[in-house]
Amino acid sequence: MSTGICNSKAVNYLGFFVVGAGIGAGLALLFAPKTGKDTRRLLARRAENGIDYVSETGKDLLRQAEDAVERGKGWAGKFAH
């Protein structure tokens, strides 16, 4: 299994999340029987949740990259001796 950042499932999930959030927001605006104020609150909450998700996913990707760098340093050290 590849552990590369570009091939990571997290990146794929992030893309699906962004597309899904956009579609969901558009449908919410079209079909929600709520006032504009209520709809704005709903969208603000969903955007906040999306920001949290993106932040956590970014942290996970950073940890994966750091782990890969450390493994690379270890391998390089073995070959240098």
N, C-alpha and C positions, 0 to 999 in steps of 0.2 A: 504494500500500500504506500502510495506517495504521500510524503508529509510536506510537500512544497506549498507555499502560501497561495500561489496562483491556482493550484488544483484543489484547494481546500474546500470541503463541503460548506464550511462557514461562509465563504465568499458567495457560493451559489445560493445559500439560504438568505444571505443579506440581499442579493439581487431580487429574489422572489418576494422577500418582505417589502422592499421598496415599491415594487410593481403592485403588489397586493394592497399596500397602504394607499397608494394613489387611486386605485380602482375603488377601494372601500370608501375613501373620502368623497369621491365623485358620486357614488351611489347614495351615500348618506345625504349629500346635499340635494339630490334629485328626489328622493323618496321619503325623507324624514318628515313626519308631520309635526315638526317642532318650530318654535320661533327662531329667528335669526340668532338671538342671543344664546339660546340653548344649543343650537347647532355649532356656534363658535366655541362654546365651552366643550362640547363633545370633541370637536376637531383638535382643540388645544390639548385635551387629555390624551387623545390618540397620538398626537405629534410628540408629546412628552414621553409616552411609552415607546414610541419609535426611536427617539433620541437615546433613551436608556438602552434599548436593544442594540443599537448601532455602537454605542459606547462600550458595552460589554463584549460585543463581538470583536471590536477593535482591540480591546485588552487581551482577549483570547488569542487573536492573531499575533499580537506583539509577543506574548509569552511563547507561542510556537516558534516565532522567528528567533527569539533569544535562545531557546533550546537548540534550534538548528545551528546557530552560531557556536554555541558551546560544544556541541558534538563535533562540528568542523574543526574547532581549535584542538579538541582531543585527538582527532584523527591526524591533524597536521603535526601535533607533538609526537605522535608515535612514529611517523615517517621521518621526522627530523633527526631522530636519534639513531 
